[in-house]
Amino acid sequence: MSNNRSGSFIGGMMLGATIGALTGLLIAPRTGRETRQLLKKSASALPELAEDISTSVQIQADRLSANARSNWDDTLDRLREAISAGIDASLRESQAMKQQNAQEKSDTVPQHLDN
């Protein structure tokens, strides 16, 4: 989970830095020509920034997917163990009940049949 949070933080930080830089360029007291040159340089850096963000998001998605698969596998293993333990307990209880019934039947045999 912390990997997912750090990826989101980095992506948010990159986006915030980009928006802040563009806002600063537009508000800064420069001539129109200087502002246009700075905007042109910033615009040329956007594809690389977008690629970096995309790569970061893909890495985080892969990690999240692997983590989800691992958690799912662990859950299935625990479920299989629980079902197996339940079946074993049920069989033991059934055998114990059969033995108890057999014992009760032998204890309740009429006295006149014993003689």
C-alpha positions as CSV (number, residue, x, y, z in Angstrom):
1,M,0.0,0.0,0.0
2,S,2.8,2.4,0.8
3,N,4.2,1.9,-2.8
4,N,0.8,3.0,-4.1
5,R,0.7,6.1,-1.9
6,S,4.2,7.1,-2.9
7,G,3.4,6.7,-6.6
8,S,0.3,8.9,-6.2
9,F,2.3,11.4,-4.2
10,I,5.0,11.6,-6.9
11,G,2.4,11.9,-9.7
12,G,0.6,14.6,-7.8
13,M,3.8,16.4,-7.1
14,M,4.8,16.4,-10.8
15,L,1.4,17.6,-11.9
16,G,1.4,20.3,-9.2
17,A,4.9,21.4,-10.3
18,T,3.8,21.7,-13.9
19,I,0.7,23.7,-13.1
20,G,2.7,25.9,-10.7
21,A,5.4,26.5,-13.3
22,L,2.9,27.4,-16.0
23,T,1.0,29.7,-13.7
24,G,4.3,31.4,-12.7
25,L,5.2,31.9,-16.3
26,L,1.9,33.5,-17.1
27,I,1.9,35.8,-14.0
28,A,5.6,36.8,-14.0
29,P,6.5,40.3,-15.2
30,R,8.2,39.5,-18.5
31,T,7.8,40.7,-22.0
32,G,5.5,38.8,-24.3
33,R,8.5,37.4,-26.3
34,E,10.2,36.1,-23.1
35,T,7.0,34.5,-21.9
36,R,6.4,32.8,-25.3
37,Q,9.9,31.4,-25.3
38,L,9.4,30.1,-21.8
39,L,6.1,28.6,-22.7
40,K,7.6,27.0,-25.7
41,K,10.4,25.4,-23.6
42,S,7.8,24.2,-21.1
43,A,5.6,22.8,-23.8
44,S,8.5,20.8,-25.2
45,A,9.1,19.2,-21.8
46,L,5.4,18.2,-21.3
47,P,5.6,15.0,-23.4
48,E,8.6,13.8,-21.3
49,L,6.7,14.6,-18.1
50,A,3.6,12.9,-19.3
51,E,5.7,9.8,-20.2
52,D,7.3,9.8,-16.7
53,I,3.9,10.1,-15.1
54,S,2.5,7.3,-17.3
55,T,5.4,5.0,-16.4
56,S,5.0,5.7,-12.7
57,V,1.3,5.0,-12.9
58,Q,1.9,1.7,-14.8
59,I,4.6,0.6,-12.3
60,Q,2.2,1.3,-9.4
61,A,-0.7,-0.5,-11.2
62,D,1.6,-3.6,-11.8
63,R,2.6,-3.6,-8.1
64,L,-1.0,-3.3,-7.0
65,S,-2.1,-6.1,-9.4
66,A,0.7,-8.4,-8.1
67,N,-0.2,-7.5,-4.5
68,A,-3.9,-8.2,-5.2
69,R,-3.1,-11.6,-6.8
70,S,-0.9,-12.5,-3.9
71,N,-3.6,-11.6,-1.4
72,W,-6.2,-13.5,-3.4
73,D,-3.9,-16.6,-3.5
74,D,-3.4,-16.3,0.3
75,T,-7.1,-16.1,0.8
76,L,-7.8,-19.1,-1.3
77,D,-5.2,-21.1,0.6
78,R,-6.7,-20.2,3.9
79,L,-10.2,-21.0,2.6
80,R,-9.0,-24.5,1.3
81,E,-7.4,-25.2,4.7
82,A,-10.6,-24.1,6.5
83,I,-12.8,-26.3,4.3
84,S,-10.5,-29.3,4.8
85,A,-10.5,-28.8,8.5
86,G,-14.3,-28.5,8.5
87,I,-14.6,-31.7,6.5
88,D,-12.2,-33.5,8.9
89,A,-14.1,-32.3,11.9
90,S,-17.4,-33.3,10.4
91,L,-16.1,-36.8,9.7
92,R,-14.7,-37.2,13.2
93,E,-18.0,-36.0,14.7
94,S,-20.0,-38.4,12.5
95,Q,-17.8,-41.3,13.5
96,A,-18.1,-40.3,17.2
97,M,-21.9,-40.2,16.9
98,K,-22.0,-43.6,15.2
99,Q,-19.9,-45.1,18.0
100,Q,-22.1,-43.4,20.6
101,N,-25.3,-44.8,18.9
102,A,-23.7,-48.3,18.7
103,Q,-22.8,-48.1,22.4
104,E,-26.3,-46.9,23.3
105,K,-27.9,-49.8,21.3
106,S,-25.7,-52.3,23.0
107,D,-26.6,-50.8,26.4
108,T,-30.3,-51.0,25.7
109,V,-30.5,-54.6,24.6
110,P,-33.4,-56.2,26.6
111,Q,-32.4,-58.2,29.7
112,H,-34.4,-61.3,28.5
113,L,-32.3,-61.5,25.3
114,D,-29.1,-61.6,27.3
115,N,-30.0,-64.8,29.2
